[in-house]
Amino acid sequence: FGGKRPAQLCRCICTGQTYSSLVVPKFSVQSSGQWRGIRMSKGLEQWQSRWKEGRIGFHRTAVNPYIKKYIDVLTRGRPKVKVLVPLCGKSVVMKWLAEQGHTVVGVECCTEGAEAFFQESNLTPNISDIPNIKDGKLYQSQDGNISLYVCDFFDFSRDVEADFDAVWDRGALVAINSTDRQRYADLVLSLMKQSACYLLQTVEFDQIKRTPPPYSVTIPEVQDIYGAKFNVRLLETADGMTDLDNRWGLTSLDDHLFLLTPKLPEGKTVNKYGEVENLMVTPEEWQTRWCKGHTGFHKSAINSALQKYVGELTGGRSEVKVLVPLCGKTLDMKWLVDQGHTVIGVEFAEQPVKELFQENSITPTVCDVPGLTNGKLYQSEKLSVYCCDFFEFTSEVTGQFDAVWDRASLIAINPPDRERYATLITSLLKPDGHCLLETVEYDQTKANGPPYSVPGEVIEQLYGAKYNIQHLETGDGMTPSARKMGLSWMTQNEHLLSLKPDQLNTGS
């Protein structure tokens, strides 16, 4: 420095003498960044050296506990998804994911990592070149469920492989030089489906005390990197200190786990099947759900609340006319018919109506219904189902009803249409009739309907002016579908609606 020899400089420091000519090199902002990059980041050759020398303290021999805990969140509860693991090394998570039934794609810059993964997993890979990536190699398991691309991650693109349902990032972002983080995040986003989920684990510690990688990445930094294009949710923070961290002189190290999901266009949401759809479900989309078999709302057993409260629904009468709105192919209708009642259902989608009659070995007559757009009537002796838009179904079609069984209708109606729906139900119910209403309630901020959460105050707003609302019971509504939606609680509530005496007297 400043032309002084090391010995001179040491004497100066030890004796307290000063040199007016002592000069510390100056760096511009740009060049200092380049200097830090050379000093702190690792190039391909350095990573290869670490693998060859066995200096891979970043590798974990056990499956990461976070991915075990949050696997249903990552996959949206689906049994088979396509998972990207960037900068994968020889992570044992990849084999674990494949054993769960998923398709796994890793990207690793070092051949040593890929070869070690397959050797230690007792798998024999097929090896081939990657088109358009110089020196790139693809290592693939015999069953095709695990693929490891050996190349620079920034050379990886949609042209190689894309449309990932999930991303697991435990050691990638924290290994990326800070100047490349935004570029990395944008590349990962380009590889994901709009409906994908991204689990990101970062570490936070005093970077001055430890040479990266890993880099310390704080919660605000994650928001800065991803927040413009992703919804960022912190799932948990935990103590991540290890013996190695103690040896580095660290006194604290936090693990942060985030769930990242791509921001969607306004009015769009992701359903539990991992598909982007309109936030407000249209009748046509209900038809599509039936065609695709996305009918988790259908129950293969007769509703227990209906069996328990059928006397309240019918007013104790042995033969009444019952309306089942948005009926699908519910077994409740056949059960009500078997109890001696006349049952009329209304359903937009024609497929479940056909299945209802087929599965119950009933041959209906089928005819068009004048006055209903594309309306059709499937009819047997005591069971009839109208295929039409429910909002076109009025008392002029088939008169009023003694009872309404609403198990899955109000909770399926788009919230802006609830008042119109309640008004229609009121017009269809006779003054001395009853409505048995089943609803669910949950934290609507944690999941999108349908089914929609309908709390008691909403029922009061919709029906309270004209009806006495008797709360019959509340039970646990948690189901596998609810858990797939990311919910931790859901209640199922039964209500009985009866016209208020003053409304009955006025003939309302």
Secondary structure by P-SEA (a helix, b strand, c coil): cccccaaaaaaaaaacccccccccccccaaaaaaaaaaaccccaaaaaaaaaacccccccccccaaaaaccccccccccbbbbbbccccccaaaaaaaaabbbbbbbbccaaaaaaaaaaaccccccccccccccbbbbbcccccbbbbbcccccccccccccccccccccccccccccaaaaaaaaaaaaccccbbbbbbbbbccccccccccccccaaaaaaacccccccccccccccccaaaaaacccbbbbbbbbbbcccccccccccccccccccccaaaaaaaaaacccccccccccaaaaaccccccccccbbbbbbccccccaaaaaaaaabbbbbbbbccaaaaaaaaaaacbbbbbbbbcccccbbbbbcccbbbbbcccccccccccccccbbbbccccccccccaaaaaaaaaaaaccccbbbbcccccccccccccccccccaaaaaaacccccccccccccccccaaaaaacccbbbbbbbbbbccaaaaaacc
